[in-house]
């Protein structure tokens, strides 16, 4: 494949730092502090183990740590915001005191977002694209944090029933545009926004493969925003490699991350940081060679 020329952006953070996007792919390490996440539920459900895991990811090359207190696997039950906050806030506070990299929080709830920011988070990752709680945008705007807007329809309980598309890339782009507009209306700076096409969310396997193959679709490029892609260990990968436990899908995940980078992604969200860093550095080298005309 011919690498897509990746646009350059600067993602502003409220603590004075800024993330340069486009020259080098950023790797976001997934830190689930839940008992029921599809891949690592229960592995990091106390603060010391969560901190240990995050430090290991940073040592392996993670540029951002994304903390999640509610599973978004298909069919997962919704978690009360007080429970989610109790899971997330102590971990974020401990990480903010020890990590040199930015901390993101994966939440769809304004109350959890506000508490996480107060504890030290500088980025929010909303898998609902502001459809669950529009107040997340107001929280992001008031704090000046970065905001990832992912595409999803419905909830984790019913999203597959809404996985019907005529042109999946075009429709995903249009629905992401709604999220972007909602964020901007709430006062979020465009320089603080990132989009995520939501592989595996409200998409059958074929839809996810089509999105992955069409990240450079004109409708997605027209949004003119940096892109995060999360394929890590997702079930759609089994269409290529056969049925296997989530933890055995890391090679497939690395391949998907490589394709995403060659198609223009700026950030990849992953479980296996060490392997993913190697994969995206190879993709970065290919992209740089293509841009410079090296043979």
Secondary structure, DSSP 8 states (H G I E B T S, - for coil): --------EEEE-TTS-EEEESSS-EEEEEEE--S--TTTTTTT-SHHHHHHHHHHHHHTT-SEEEEESS--STT-----HHHHHHHHHHHHHHHHTT-SSEEEEE-S-HHHHHHHHHHT--EEEETTTTSS-THHHHHHHHHT-EEEEE---S-TTTGGGG---SSHHHHHHHHHHHHHHHHHHTT--GGGEEEE--TTSS--HHHHHHHHHTTT-HHHHTT--EEEE--TT-GGGHHHH-S--GGGGHHHHHHHHHHHHHTT-SEEEES-HHHHHHHHHHHHHHHHHHHHT--
